[in-house]
Amino acid sequence: MVAIAIVQGILLSLLVGSCLFLWARRRREVAVESDGGTTQESQRIELGVIRSELYRWLTTTNHRDIGILYVIFGTFAGLWGGIDAMMLRTELLTPPADIWTPETYNALFTTHGLTMLIFFVLPVFFGVGNYFLPLLLGADDMAFPRVNAIGFWLLPPALLLVRMGLFVQVGGQILSTLFPQDAIRFFLTLREVGVGWTLYAPLSVQSPNPQLDLLILGLHLSGIATTVGAINFIATILHERAEGVTWANLDIFSWNMLVTSGLALFAFPLLGSALVMLLLDRNFGTTFFAVEGGGAILWQHLFWFWGHPEVYILFLPATGLMSTILPKFVGRKLFGYRFIVYSTLGLGVLSFGVWAHHMFTTSLDPRIKASFMAVSIAIAVPSAIKVFNWLATMWDGEIRLTAPFILCAGGIGTFIIGGVTGVFLAVIPIDILYHGTYYVVGHFHLIVVGIIPFMMLAASYYWYPLMTGRWYDRRLAKFQAVLIIFGSTVTFTTLLIIGGLGLPRRHAIYPVEYQFAHQIATVGAYIIGLSALLWLYNMLSSYWQGEVVQTTDPWNLKATGQFTREWQWFEARMVEQYGLEPAVPTERRASYDPDAKPPGFAGGVGTVAQTVSRNASMAAVGGIIGTLLMTGGLGTAVLIGVLDPGSFGEIAELLGLPASPTLGALLFLVGGTVTWPLLFLAFSDFLPGRLLFERGLVFATLISTGFAIAFYTGQQGLALIGYLAFVLVAHWSYGLGLTVTLQFLRRRQRPETEESQ
């Protein structure tokens, strides 16, 4: 346990020292010095400025300043919790516990979970909300500015109490060189808590570690801070909206923060009550969680009644940011605004009815378990609504491949995988099998390290010009975005796989056959850590050296009618302070309006359905022509004997039909006219080539390899060369027929569409 304290102390010192060094260096580079040196007078002025700035930040009640403080605090806590994670993954490089002891591993596991869930994610989202909610609402400030400041300043001492064991251990090692052990016994008894981040009774009641009491007090204090912040958000959204901001046009991020705050208002007081009962059991002999009292299962009920709404308290702000940022980079307004709002409200209500799915392996009544299983499956529906609306927003949009969009797209992907695996775990028999395995770890982290941090990073990139007036390194941002998506996917899909194979979680020691998989996951975790450091460097360095924003519309949002209130505030500030002219869009692009009534049935769904059916019909025509051209090449191959027509019977056999070559050929024609054209439409944007027919040739070449393997019947020599040549030429004919027909039909349709408009 001493080793962990020393290592974490050194790593934290290096991290903070690097940030301070970068800050000092950048300030020195941008400072203007008249004589090329620093005089005593200038040093006094600099110290005076630092003193006044420090006083301002310690006493500020400005919502933007407090938002920045929240984000800085949350970032620091996230990096600290990330150090815990890197140390955990380092231990898992080898099967035995030969880097850290099992006790140290348990302590890292406990502090990592509590730090990331309570002191990283929530403060960052509360910081984003503090900074941008008044701007989005048209308010001057938060409803209660002083209470807002108090809510933040409760968090640093709370984190200090929770992580006090680290500092006490380091202090004890230093003091042991100066004093006898009896004189500093207090410093030698406190150590990081190792009972697990869920603090399950009876282990948490019986643990003799006094640091656990400080941890409970710290968590209680953080709950008070969160509740205070939630009340402030609710009051601000309800009563501080500007004229013209109604519930019907309230921005989607404010909706999500309102529901999030409502969840926090109901969930965190319950956690506080449970923590008080745990503290009383530990120190005053009460029996809330003893066998003769409520029992250990009572703690699980109380903890998870907070714990599962807490998951949505973390998740909903991320979905709000997704719904806010994604449309800006696809050139279309958010599809299905009302359904996104309804799904958010639905998640808020249902989140309080699923807590016992964390307890399927306990002795609960099976009928109660079944009811929780039903609600746990049903809660996937509002989440799926969000995903489908995000995908519909991107449909036929003009995607700009920026760092925020890359993170949004990656967040949707990780959320789909994490969400679907969560549906599996909602089924009682499956959960009983996988509850204690790494499958749960992979599922959970694909969301809490996937969409949630991805949206934090996307928001930092999207609003960085507004907050600082400078640009970050956009190429580095894209690289960092791809890096963190890659690292998260590698790490947590690997954990899903080894969890599916049955490897238990929460163990520092594991069977040797899983070593390679754990090493892959650890490399992925290191990639995540590297990407986080690249983001931090980009943010800090660009603050002083980034390119100055020279326009009032950095993202060209006016072109799609998405120049929202916070950017209007930014434009007004840039015009007033720097004399810039308001930006005028060079072009006006189409953008879906959720308030309008688009043509077609069922509103916007009808528009999408009409687009799908129109493209599908054009693809079918192209597929028919391409298939006709293809049959010429394949027919010639059959005539000269390099392609066996009997192999077509395997297609029918795969579908459970008689192995008839004629039936197989008919199915092949159906695939050529329906399946392959639709796949080409879906993936054409991701294929290389400038023109449509070029992408068609690439697509045809790719699918020809599958055909060549599937219909190979042992040809050798010249017969094999002829077979491969005819297969390739036939598929090229198909690709050309498909794409040229599509291009022709689209050109014919365009004038008709323009006339109707």
N, C-alpha and C positions, 0 to 999 in steps of 0.2 A: 504493500500500500504506500510505502514511502517513495518507491520508485515512480509510481504514477504521479504523485504530487510534484516530484522534482521535474519529471519530463513535461508535464503540463505547464508548470511554472516557466520552464525554459521556452517552450513553444509559444505560450502567450506573450512572454516578454519579447521574443523575436518578432512576433506579429505586430504588437503595438509599437515596438521600436522601429520597425520597417515603415509603418505608416507615418510616424512622427518624422523620420528621416526624409521620407518622400515629401512630406509637407514642408519641412524646412528648406529642402533643396529647391523645390518648385518656387517657393516664395522668394528665395535668394535670386533665382533666375529671372523672375519677373519684376523684381524691385528695381527702381530707377535711382541710381546713386550718382550724385553730382560730381564727386571727386574720385570715384572709383574705389572708395573705401567706406568704412563705417565709423562715424564719429561718436563720441560719448553722448552728445546731445541726441543723435538719431537713435542710439540705444535706449535712452530715457523715453523718447517719444514712442518707440516700439513697445517698451514695457507698459507704458501708459495705455496704449491702444489694446494690448493683450488684457490688461486688467479691466478696462471698461467693457471689452467684448465678453470676458468671462462673467462679469457681473450681469450683463444683459442676458446671456444665455441661462444663467441660474435663476433669473427672476422673470423671464419673459412669460407672457400669457398670449402671445400672438399664435394663432392656430398653425401658421406655416412653420414657425420656429419649433413649436412643440412637435409637429409632424416630423421635422428633421431629427429632433432628439430621439423620438420613438424609433425611427429607421436606423439611426446610428447605434442605439442600444440593442435593437433586435439583431443588427448585423454582427455586432460584437458577440452577442450570446450565440448566434448561429455558428460563427467561426469557432467558438469555444466548444459547442456541442459537436461541431464537425471534427475537431481534434479528438474528442472522445471516440467518434465513429472510426476515424483512421487508426486509432490505437486498437479498437476492437478488431477491425479487419486485419491489422498486422498480426495480431495473435492467431487469427484463423488461417494464416498462411501455412501453418504446420499442424498436424493432428494433435500432438501432445501440447500441454500448456507450458511451453518452454520459453516464452517471451514474458508474459505476465502470469501470475498465479490465478487459479480459478476465483479466488476472493477478489482480486483486482479486476478481473474480467466482469464479475457481477457488479462491482462498483461503477465501472465504465458504462455498463448496460443501463444501470439505474439513472445515472446523471445525464447520459446522452438523451434518453427518452424525455425526462422532465425538462431539460434545458431547451430542447428543440420544440416541443409541443407548447410550452407555456411561455418561455422567454424569448423565443425566436419568431415563430410564425405570427402569434397574436400581436406583439408590439409592432412588427413591420406593417401588418395590415391596418392596425390602428393608426400608425404614422401616415400611411397613404391616405386613410380616411380623414385624418386631421388636416392634412395639407390640402386635399382636393375637394372634400365634400362642401365646404362653404363656397368654393369657387363654382362648383357645379350647381349649387342651389341658388347662387346669387346672394349669399349672406355675407355680412361683414366679418363675422367670426363665429366660433362655436357658441352654443347657447349659454354655457357657463365657463368663461375663459379661465377663471382662477381654479375652479374645480378640475378643469381640464389639465392644468399644470400639476395639481396635486396628484391626479391619477397617474401621470407619468412618473413623478418623483417618488412614488411608492415602489416602483419596480426595481431600481438599482439596489436598495437595501434588501428587497425580497430575494433577488438573485444572490446577493452576498450571503444571506442566511442559508439558502439552499446549497450553495457551493462552499460554505465556510470550512468544511473539512479539508479542502485543498490548502487553503492559506494557513490553517492551524498546523497542519502537518509540516509545511515548509518552515513556518515559524518555530515549531518544536525542534526541527533539525538544527536550525541556527542557534537557538537558545541552549540546546544540549551541549554545545561546545563551551558555554560560559557558566552554566548552572548545573547543579546535581539533578538527577531525574526526579527525586522526591519534590523538589521545589517547582518543577514545571510539569507535574503529572497531568494537569488539565490539557496541556498542549500535546501530550503523548497519547491521550485516550481518544480524542476526537479523530475520526477518519471518515472518508467518503462512505456514504450509505450503500449497502450492497443487497438490499432486500427486493430489488426489482422496482421499476418505475410505477407499477400498479399498487405497491405498498400493501400487498395482500396480508390480511390477518390469517392465522395468529403470528406469523413470522415478524410482522412489523410491530406487534404488541410486545413480543418477547425479546426483541433485539436489544442488547445492552448498550449499543452505541449511542451516546448522548447527542451526536450530530443529527440523529433522526428527529429529535425534538426541534432542533433549529430548522431542519428542513420542513417540518410540518408548519411551523410558524411562518416560514418564508412563503410556502404555498398559500397559506391563508391570507397573507398580505397581498400576494399577487392576485388572489381572487377579489379582494376589496378593490384593488386598482382596476381590474377588468370590469367589475360591476359599475364603478364610478364612470369609467369611459363609455360603457354601453348606455347608461342613462343620458349622458351628454349627447351621444349620437342620436338617440331617439328624440330627445327634446329639440335638437337642431333640425332634424328632418321634418318633424311635425310642425314646428312653429317658426322657423327662420327662413323658410323658402321665400324667394323673391316673387313679386307679382308676375303672374304668367307661368310659374312653375307649379303645375298641378300633378295629381296622382297619375293622370293619363299620359303626361309627357315627362314625368320624373325619370332621370337617367337611370340606366339599369344598375350601375355600380351603387348608387344611393339606395335603390331597392334592396340590393344584397346586403349592404351594411345595416339597413334597418332590421331585416330579418335576423342577421347575425347578432345584432345587439339585443334583440328580443330573446334569442336563445341564451345568450350570456346572462341576461337578467334573471332567467329561471334556473340555469344550470349551476352557475358559480356559487350562489348562496348555499345550495345543497352540498356542494363540495366542501365549503367552509364548515358547515355543520358536521359533516362526516369527519373532517380533520380534527375538529374540537373533541368529538367523541373518542377518536383514536388517541389524542393527546391525554385525555382523562384516563383512558384505559391504561396507558403506559405509566402515568405518574401518580394517579390517585386511587387506583384499585377498583375503578368501575368495571362493569362487565358487559358493555355494549356489544363487544365482538367475541366474548368468551362463550363457552358451551352452555353455561348456566344463564347466559343473557340472550342476546339476539343471535349469537353464533357468527362464525367466520363468513358464512354466505351473506349475511346482512351487509358486510363491508362491500362485497362484490356488487350487490344490488345498488347500494348508494354510489359506489365509485363509477359503475358503468352507466347509471342514470345521468351522471355528469359526463362520463367519458364518451358516450356515443354522440350526444349533441355537440360535444367539443370537437369531434371530427368534422361536423358540418359547420361549426364556428370557424374552423380553419379553412374549410373547402369553399364555402359560399362566397367569401370575398374574392377568391381566385376565379370563380366562375363569373363574378361581376366584372372583373378586369378582362377576362376573355371576351365577354359580350361587348365590352367597351372598346377594346383595342383591335380585335380581329376585323371588324367591318372597315376600319380605317385603311387597311392594307389590302383589301380585296375590292375596293371601289363600290361597295354596296352597303346600305344601311342594314341593321340587324333584322334578320328574318324572324317573324313570329314574336314580336316584342311582348305581346300580352301573354303568350304561352310561356315565354321565359319567366315572366313575373309570376304566373300561376305555379309554374314548376318550383320556383324558389320558395313560395309560400308553402307548397306541398311538402318540400323537403324539411322546412322548418317544423311543421306539425308532425310529420311522420318520424322525425329524428328522435322524438321522445318516446316512441313506441317500439323500439327495436333493441333496447339495451341488453336484454337477456340472451341475444344470439351470441354474446361473449361467454355465456354460461351453459351452453348445450352439453358440455361434458360434466356438469355438476348433477346433483340429485333432484333437480326441479321436476315437478309433475310433467309427464309427457304431453298432456293436453295444453299446458301453459307453453311448453316449448313449441308446439305446433302452431299456436297463435302467433308467437314471435317469429317463427319461420315465415308465415304468410305475410306479415308486415315487412319483414326484411327483404323478401322478394319483391313486394309491391313498391318499396322505396326506390327500386331501380328504375321505375317508370319515369318519375320526374327528371332523373339524371339523363335518361335516354332522350327525353324531349329536348334537353339542352344540347346534347350532342347532335341530334338530327337538325336542330335549328342552326347550329354553327356550320354544319356541312352545307345546309341549304343556303346560308349566307355566302359561302364561298363559291356556290354553283355559278358557273358562267361569269365569275368576277374577273377583274383585272388585277391579278395578284402581283404585289410588289415584294420581292424577296429580300426583305429587311430582317434585321435581328429580331424585332418584336414579332413579326409574322412567323419566322422559323420557330420561335419558342411557342407561339400559339399552336401551330400545327403539331409540334412535338408533344405539347401538353394534351391535345386531343387524343393522340395516339396512345400515350401512356395511361391516360384516364380510361380509355376504352378497355385496355388490357386489365388494368387494376380493377375497374368496375365489374367486368364480366367474371373475373375470378372471385370477386366479392359475392356475386350471385350464387356461385357454386358453394361458397362457404356458408351461405344462408340456409342451405339444405342440411337438415340435421344429420343424416347418415354420413354425408361427405365431411361435414365439420368435425364429427367425432373422429374420423380418420386423420384429418389434416390439421386439427386445432393446435396440436403441440409441435408442428413441423415448420420448416422454413417456408412452406407455401404461404402461410399467414404473413410472414415477414415480407415476402416478395409482393404479395397483394397490397399490403398496407403502404409499403414504400413506393410502389409505382404511382401512388396518389400523393403522398406527403413529400416525396422527393421528385415526383413528376410534375403534375399540373400546378401544384401550389408554389414551389420555388420558381418554376418556369414563368409563372405569371408575375411573380415579384420582379424577376429580371426583365421581363417584357415591359412592365410598367416603368422600371428605372430607365430603360432605353427610350421608351415612348415619350416620357415626360422630362427627360434630362434637359433638352433645350429650353423648356419652360422654366425649370427650376434654377438653372445655372446661366442661361444665355449663351451656352457654348455647345459645340458638338463633341461627342466622344469619337474614338477611333472606330469607325463603322465596320471596317474590314476585320479588326480584332473582335468586335462584337459578334459578327456572324460566325467567326471561327469558334468563339467561346460558346455560342448558342448550340452549334452542331456538336461541340465537344461534350457539353453537359447532357445533351439528349443521348448521345452515343454511350457515355459512361453509365447513365441511369439505366438504359435498356440492357446493356451487358450485365450490370451488377444484379438487377432485380429479376430479370427473366431467368438468370442462372439460379437464383434462390428459389424461384417458382419450380424449376425443374428438379432440383435436389430435394425440395419439399415434397414434390409429387412422388419422389422415390422413397420418401419416408424419413428423411434425416431430421432428428429432433432439433428444435431451436433452443436458445438460451444456454448452450453448453460450450465451454471453452475447449473441451476435448471431444473429438469425433473420430469415426472410423477412417482408416487410411485411404479407403477407396474413394472418398469424397474430396481428397486433397486437391486434385487438379481443378475441380469445379470451384472450390473455395478460392483457389489462387486466381482463377478468372474473375470471380466476383471482387476480389481484393484489388486487382488491377483496374477494374471498372470504377471502384470506389476512389482509387487514387486519381483517376481521370476526372471524376466529379470534383475532388478537392482542388486539382490544378485549375479547372475551369472557374471555380469560385475565386481563386487568387487572381486569375486573369481579369475577371470582372471587377474585383476590388481595385486592381492597378489601373484599369481603364477609367473607372469612375474618379479616382483620386487624381491621376495624372491629367486627365482632360479638364478638370476643374480649373487648372491654371494654364494649361497649354493647348486646350482644345480650340478648334476653329470657332471664331465668334459667329453667332447666328446673325445673319444679315437680312432676314425677312420676318414678317409677322406671322407667316404661315409656313413653318418649317416642313411640315409633312404634306403640303398642298391639299389640305382637307376641304378648302372652299370649292375645289373642282367637283366634288361629289356631294356638296351640301352637308358636310359633317364637321363644320367648324363650330365645335361645341363651346359651352360657356367658359370653360377654363382657358381655352385658346383665345376667346374674345377678351378675357381679362388680360392675357399675355399681350395681345395686340395693343390694347389700350395703354398698357404700361410701356411697351416699346415705343409707341408713338409719342407718349408724354415725356419719357425720360431721355430717349435717344433721337427723337425727331424722325423716325422711320415712317415711310408712307405705308398705309394699309395695303397688304398684298392683294393683287387682283389675279384670279386664276386665268391662265393662258387658254384653257379649254374647259368645257363643261361636260363631264362624263355622266352617264346614266347611273342612277342610284336608287335602289328599291326603297320606297317610302312605306313604313309600316302603317301609317295613318290613312293612306290612300286605299281605294278599292280597285285592285288590279283586275284586268279582264280575266274571264275564265271562271270555273266553278270553284267553290270553297275558298275564295280569296287568293292569298299568296300561294297556298298549296296547289290551287288550280293552275297558276302560272308555271310553277315548277313542273307539275304533271304534264302540262301541254308542251313545255320545252323538252321533257324526257321523251314523250311520245313522238314529237316531231323529229328529234334526233334519231330515235330508234327506227322510225319509218324510213328515214333517209339511209341509215346504216343497213337496214334490211335490203333496200334496193341495191345499194352498193355491194352488199354481200352476195346477192343473187348474180349480179354481173361478174363479180370476181370469181365466184364459184364456177360459173359457166366457162370462163377463160381457163380456170385451173383444171377443169375436167379434160380439156384438150391435152394438156401435158401429161396428166395422169393416165388418160386413155392410151396415149402413145406408148407410155412406159409399160402398160399391160400388154399391148400388141407385140412389142419387141421382146417381152418376156423378162424384164428386169423388175417388175412389180407384180406380186402374187395377189390377184383379186380376192382370193379366199381369206386373206388377212383382214378384210373388212368385217368379216363375221365376228371378230373379237370385240368390235364396238358394241354390237347387239348383246353379246354374251356378258359384257361388263354391266349392262343395264338389266340383267336378269331375263333377257329375251332369248329366243332360239338363236344359235350361232349361224345365222343365214347371211351370206355375203350380200345379197340384195337388200335385206333389211338393214345391215350395217352401212351399206352405201347410202341409203335414204337418210339414216341418222347422221352420216357424215355431211350430207348436203344441208340438212337442217342446221347443224353446227356452223357450217360455212356461211349460212345466210342469217343466223341469229346470234350465236354465242361469240364468235370471233369478231364480228363487227362491233358489238357492244363493248367487248374488252378493248378493242382498238380505241374507241371513243373515250373510254375511261382512262387509258394510259398514254394517249397520244401526246399530251403535254409534257410527259416525262421522257419521251424518246428523243434521241439526237436527230438533228436535221432542221434546216430552215423552212423547207416547204412541206406541205402535207404529204405529197407523194414520196418524198425522201423518208419521212417518218414511216410511211406505209411499207417501204422496202425494208427498213430496219425491223419493223414488226413482223413482216412476212418471213424474214431470215430467222428471227428468233423462234417462231412457231414451227418452221420447217425442221428444226433440229428435233423437236418432240415427235413430229410425224416420222422422220427418218428412223428414230429409235423404235417407235411403236410398231411400224409396219415392216421392220427388217425381218427377213425370213431366211437368213443365211447366205445371201449373195456374196460372191467372191470375185476377185480379179476385175475384168472389164465389166461384168454384170454389176458389181458393187459401184464402180465409177459411174456407169450409166444410171443406176438407181439414184445415187446421190445427186447427179446432175439434173435429172428429170424432176426430182422432188424440189430442188432449189428453184428451177425455172418455173415450175407449176405454181409454187408459192409466190414467186415474184409477180407472176401474172395475176394472181389473186390480189396481192397488195396494190398493184397498179389499178386494177379494175375497181377495187373498193374505194381507193382514195380519189381517183379522178372522178368517179361518179359522185362521191360526197361533195367534192369541190364544185362540180357543175350544179348540183341541186342547191347548195348554199348560195351560189351566185344568183340563181334564178329566184330564190326565195327572198333575197335582200330587197330588191326593188318593190316587191309586193308588200313587204312589211313597212317600208318607208312610205308607200302610198296610203296604207291604212292609218299611219300616224298623222 
